[in-house]
Every structure is written in structure tokens, then in C-alpha cells.
Amino acid sequence: MTPQVLPFHHRDTGTWSYLVADADSGAAAIVDPVLDYQAASARTALDSAQRLLDAAAQRGWRIEWLLETHAHADHLSAAHALRERLRTAGGAPQLAIGRGIEQVRRHFAPLFGLPAHDPAPAFDRLFDDDERFRIGGLPAQAIPVPGHTRDSLAYLIGDALFVGDSLFLPDSGTARCDFPGGDAAQLYRSIQRLYALPDATRVFVCHDYGQPDREPACETTIGEQKRSNAHVRADTGEAEFVALRQARDATLAVPALILPALQVNLRGGALPEPDADGQRYLKLPLDRL
């Protein structure tokens, strides 16, 4: 089955979010929505994410799912805020991520003084590996793709595959694997599983920053990835990929938003609870990364 897919680009972070719908039933999902966040002023806004709600409303689609591919380190998620906005309007969307988020939280919680287990779970659904669900009449599957992070998922919805950060567009290769819990060999094996899907499978990436000869784009196919991905083609061996990935990762800087992003995204985009003065605060632990 072929879902309708509407992409939305967040230029400040290079993130692609998606509105995915079964047009026959009107059921829809949002994948990886972004909260506007200005680091210099610490101001947040929902303007970018609201565009997805507006597009769904214009088409008469109802949002049943808010799907996160992983706890992102380069942008803040708007999923929690969208869930609350939709519920206020009478909707009942489920906010979901892979069960691996529990491992990621246990690792990073001490950095921010958080409990290892979320006392008020932010996610309505933690998908088990290969768990199947539906968006209206569309079959969907949560495919584990660890390697970039422990909690990374790809969502196969009809003939459309949302790969998170595991694969970029062919000329940009693959995601880094040097975060805690990352593993280049594991990412290689995850990608091999995706490459076993039909060549015509549409692939939608989570990030693209463009290239000197093109504007940012979001869609390719499994066949094109296998033929021309800059890091891992169909004939690329595991040792070759691991050596390339590890050498590249050694040159990469820490993501600019990793500290604010993780402490929010570990809880599905929920901002910290207000302090006694009624103000919300993010923590920036010094000399830790």
C-alpha cells in the first residue's frame, strides 16, 4: 500500500519531519517533529511543527501517531507539545519510540540529574523490535536499526521507509556511530537489513543539509542507496564500512544542541518541570562531553 507522504524541512537543524497518511481512512502519523529552539535566547516555539497540524487539518486527516525514530541529539522534539495540543482539541494520538529508549535514558540520566526510570513515562508506546501496528488501513512496522544509537528505529509504513539517522541521501552516506551505545558494525548490519527490502521501497531521511550542487532533499529508494550510497553500497563489506565510519567519526564535533536536546528528547519532547519560581530550566553540565 502507498501512503501519502508530505515532507517538511526545518532549515535551522536540517531536519525533515513527515506527515504520513492513509488518505482513504483519514488516519495519519507525524514522524520526527521539531520544536523551534533558539540557543542564544533559550526561546522555544511551535511554529514549524504547527505546519504539520495545519496540513493535516486542511486535508481532513486525524493524527493517530506521533513517531520518533530515536532520541535526537541535534534538535528538540515537538512531539510532546503536539500531543498535548491534539488532545486539547479532542484527539487521542499515541506518542511512540523504540524500547531502546530505556537504555539510552539509563546512560544519560546521571548527566542531567534525572532518575534512571522516568517517573511519569512520556511515551504512550514503546515498540518492541519488529512490532507491527496500523495507521488506518496502512500496515506499519517498527524495524530496529541500532548503530547510530541504541534506540534507533526505522518505520516501514506501506511502501515508505522512514530511516531516521541511519541512512542519509546517497551522496551524504550514513550517520555517525560515536555516541554512547553507537557501533559502526551494528549500523552496517542494520543497513543490510534495510537493503533486503524491495528496491522500489521509498526511503525518507531525517536529515539533509544539501550539497554544493543541490538544495536539501529528503527522498530516495532502497535501490538507489544500494547502488550509490557514499558509505555503504550493496557490495561494500563490513570491515570497509567500519573503517570508513570510524575514521570519519573521529573528525566530527559534538552536536551543538546535544545537551538541551537529550534532556528534552529522553522524555518525548517534554520540557523540564518548572522550578519553585515557576520557571523551566535546562541543565548544561560543564566539562562532561
C-alpha positions in Angstrom: 0.0 0.0 0.0 1.1 3.5 -0.8 0.7 6.2 1.9 0.6 9.9 1.1 3.8 11.5 2.5 4.2 15.2 3.0 7.7 16.3 3.9 8.5 19.5 6.0 12.1 20.8 6.2 13.4 22.6 9.3 16.2 24.6 7.9 17.9 25.6 11.2 18.6 22.0 12.0 18.5 20.3 8.6 15.7 18.0 9.9 12.9 16.5 7.8 9.6 15.8 9.5 6.8 13.9 7.8 3.1 13.8 7.7 2.1 10.3 6.6 -1.5 9.4 5.8 -3.9 6.7 4.7 -6.0 9.1 2.6 -8.8 6.5 2.4 -9.5 6.5 6.1 -8.0 9.9 7.0 -5.7 8.3 9.6 -2.2 9.9 9.8 1.0 9.9 11.6 3.7 12.6 12.2 7.3 11.4 12.1 10.1 13.3 14.0 8.5 16.8 14.5 10.9 19.6 15.5 10.5 22.2 18.3 11.8 25.6 17.3 14.6 26.4 19.7 16.9 29.5 19.7 20.0 28.6 21.7 21.1 32.1 22.3 17.9 33.2 23.9 16.6 29.8 25.0 13.3 30.6 23.4 11.0 27.8 22.1 8.2 27.9 19.6 5.8 25.5 17.8 5.6 27.4 14.5 7.4 24.8 12.4 5.6 21.8 14.0 2.2 23.6 13.7 2.6 23.5 9.9 2.1 19.7 10.1 -1.1 20.0 12.1 -2.3 22.7 9.7 -1.6 20.5 6.7 -3.5 17.6 8.3 -6.4 19.7 9.2 -6.7 21.1 5.6 -7.0 17.6 4.3 -9.3 16.3 7.0 -6.7 13.9 8.3 -6.6 12.9 12.0 -3.3 12.4 13.7 -3.2 9.0 15.4 0.5 8.6 15.9 3.5 10.7 16.8 6.5 8.6 15.9 10.1 9.2 17.0 12.9 7.4 15.2 15.2 7.9 18.2 16.2 10.4 20.9 17.8 13.0 18.6 20.9 14.9 19.6 20.7 17.7 17.1 17.2 19.1 17.6 14.5 19.3 20.2 11.4 17.2 19.6 7.9 18.8 19.4 6.1 15.5 19.8 5.0 16.1 23.4 3.7 19.6 22.7 1.8 18.4 19.6 0.3 15.5 21.6 -1.0 18.0 24.2 -2.3 20.3 21.5 -4.1 17.5 19.7 -5.6 16.1 23.0 -6.9 19.6 23.9 -8.6 19.6 20.5 -10.2 16.2 21.3 -7.8 13.9 19.5 -6.1 10.8 21.0 -2.7 10.4 19.4 -0.1 8.0 20.7 3.5 9.1 21.2 5.8 6.2 20.4 9.5 5.3 20.2 11.5 2.1 20.4 12.0 0.3 23.7 15.7 1.0 23.4 15.0 4.5 24.8 15.1 2.9 28.2 18.8 2.0 27.7 19.6 5.5 26.4 17.8 7.1 29.4 19.7 5.0 31.9 23.0 6.1 30.3 22.3 9.8 30.1 20.1 10.3 33.2 23.0 10.9 35.6 24.4 13.6 33.3 21.3 15.7 33.9 20.4 14.6 37.4 17.4 12.6 36.1 16.1 9.4 37.6 17.1 6.3 35.6 13.5 5.5 35.0 11.0 8.2 34.0 8.6 8.6 37.0 6.0 9.9 34.6 6.5 8.0 31.4 6.5 10.4 28.4 5.8 7.8 25.8 2.5 6.1 25.3 4.0 3.2 23.4 7.5 1.6 23.4 7.7 -0.5 20.3 9.4 -3.9 20.6 11.7 -5.0 17.8 9.7 -5.5 14.6 6.4 -4.8 16.3 3.6 -4.2 13.8 0.8 -1.6 14.0 -1.5 0.2 11.7 -2.2 3.7 10.6 -5.8 3.4 9.3 -5.6 0.7 6.6 -1.8 1.1 6.3 0.3 -1.7 7.7 3.3 -0.4 9.7 6.3 -2.0 11.3 8.9 -0.7 13.8 12.2 -2.1 12.4 15.2 -1.9 14.8 18.3 -0.2 13.3 20.7 0.2 16.1 24.2 1.5 15.4 23.8 5.3 15.3 22.1 5.0 18.7 20.7 2.1 20.8 17.1 3.2 20.3 17.2 3.8 16.5 14.1 2.6 14.6 13.1 2.7 11.0 9.3 2.8 10.3 8.1 0.9 7.3 4.6 2.3 6.5 3.2 0.7 3.4 5.9 1.2 0.8 7.5 4.1 2.6 10.5 3.7 4.9 11.4 6.4 7.4 15.0 5.6 8.4 15.8 8.3 11.0 19.5 9.0 11.0 20.7 5.5 10.0 20.9 6.4 6.3 21.2 9.8 4.7 20.7 10.5 1.0 23.2 8.6 -1.2 25.6 11.4 -1.7 25.8 12.0 2.1 26.2 8.4 3.3 25.3 7.4 6.8 25.0 8.6 10.4 27.8 8.8 12.9 28.3 6.0 15.4 30.4 7.5 18.1 27.7 8.4 20.6 27.4 6.2 23.7 25.8 2.9 22.6 26.7 3.5 19.0 28.5 0.9 17.0 29.6 1.0 13.3 29.5 -2.7 12.8 26.0 -2.8 14.2 24.9 0.0 11.9 26.3 -1.9 8.9 24.2 -4.9 9.8 21.1 -2.7 10.4 21.6 -1.2 6.9 21.9 -4.7 5.4 18.5 -5.5 6.8 17.0 -2.4 5.1 18.8 -3.3 1.9 16.9 -6.6 1.9 13.7 -4.6 1.3 12.4 -4.3 -2.4 14.5 -1.8 -4.4 11.4 0.3 -5.1 10.8 1.0 -1.4 10.7 4.7 -0.9 13.2 6.0 1.6 12.7 9.2 3.6 15.6 10.5 5.6 15.6 12.5 8.8 18.4 14.9 7.9 19.8 16.6 4.9 21.8 19.8 4.6 22.1 20.0 0.9 25.3 19.8 -1.2 27.1 22.4 -3.2 25.3 21.3 -6.3 21.8 20.8 -4.8 19.2 22.0 -2.3 18.2 19.9 0.7 16.2 16.9 -0.3 14.5 14.0 1.5 13.5 11.1 -0.7 15.4 8.2 -2.4 14.9 4.5 -2.8 16.4 1.3 -1.4 17.7 0.5 -4.9 19.4 3.9 -5.3 21.0 3.5 -1.8 22.4 0.1 -2.7 23.8 1.4 -6.0 25.4 4.7 -4.9 25.4 5.4 -1.1 28.7 7.1 -0.4 29.5 4.9 2.6 27.7 1.6 2.1 26.6 0.2 -1.3 25.3 -3.3 -1.8 28.9 -4.5 -2.5 30.5 -2.8 0.5 32.0 -5.1 3.1 31.5 -4.7 6.8 35.2 -4.1 7.6 35.5 -1.5 4.8 32.4 0.4 6.2 33.5 0.2 9.8 37.0 1.6 9.0 35.4 4.5 6.9 32.8 5.3 9.6 35.3 5.2 12.5 37.8 7.4 10.6 35.1 9.9 9.8 33.6 9.9 13.3 37.0 10.8 14.8 36.8 14.2 12.9 33.3 15.2 14.0 32.5 17.8 16.6 29.9 17.3 19.4 26.5 18.4 18.0 25.7 21.9 19.0 22.4 21.1 20.6 23.2 17.8 22.2 22.8 18.9 25.8 19.4 20.7 25.5 18.2 18.1 23.0 18.8 15.0 25.0 17.3 16.1 28.3 14.2 17.0 26.4 14.0 14.2 23.9 14.6 11.5 26.5 11.1 12.4 27.6 9.5 12.7 24.1 10.0 16.5 23.9 8.6 17.3 27.4 10.3 20.3 28.8 11.6 20.2 32.4 9.1 20.8 35.1 9.0 24.4 36.5 11.2 25.2 39.5 9.8 26.8 42.6 9.9 30.1 40.9 7.6 28.8 38.1 10.4 29.0 35.5 11.6 26.0 33.5 15.4 25.4 33.2 17.6 23.3 31.1 20.8 22.0 32.6 24.2 22.4 30.9 26.7 20.2 32.8 30.2 21.7 32.4 33.3 19.8 31.3 31.5 16.5 30.8 31.5 16.0 27.0 
